[in-house]
Amino acid sequence: MTSKKEIMSHLKQEILSLELKPGSMISETALSERFQLSRTPIRDVLKQLSLEQYVDIYPKKGNLVSYIDLESVEQIIYLRNVLEKEIMKSLAGNIPLKGLHELRNNLAQQQKCIEQAEGAEVFLQLDDQFHRTMFGLAGREFLWGVLQQFNVHYIRYRKLHMLKDEKLATIQQEHQQLLDYIVQGDTAGIDELLHHHLRADIDSMNFQEHFATYIKK
Ligand SMILES: [Zn+2]
């Protein structure tokens, strides 16, 4: 028998990794069989997942994995953009040597990840680590944590965004360029590139059409 907490984390993991696709049905009966638990605790789990926006409960239709809400993705991107601009500008021209070393090391790992086709999952973690390191260097690690709390839509959006391998090389180059701007103290360069780096796909109709079946109408 599995505890409610374990079931919750299993399901979250499957939803965030898109193994359970947005819009797919989650049946109480199937879960109850799968986890060998009666339907009452399963219902509690689903209720909690719905509060956290992983699942939408429709009284007559049943429980569906939530569709990606681009409106909330856009709001998180907006917040990230505002915060990160300030963070990167505060590091511009005076980044500590140790931090610079850490970021360069991270970029080398991103490069290796692409060359050795280690996959989008690994790349995504390195990408997060790259940005998170900057938050840390600016003494804003707490705010990085805040951003991570409302992210079921945003994480899935980023996963879809990184499905194409050729995307990864572009993202890696943008990271490299951002770091160069920081070292050179080029704040105008940071402004423009970061905006593009964070917003590229949400602004493209191509993305919305390509993943239409995953997106909340
Ligand atoms: Zn990035």
Residues whose N, C-alpha, C, O or C-beta is under 5 A from the ligand:
A	BS01	ZN	D127
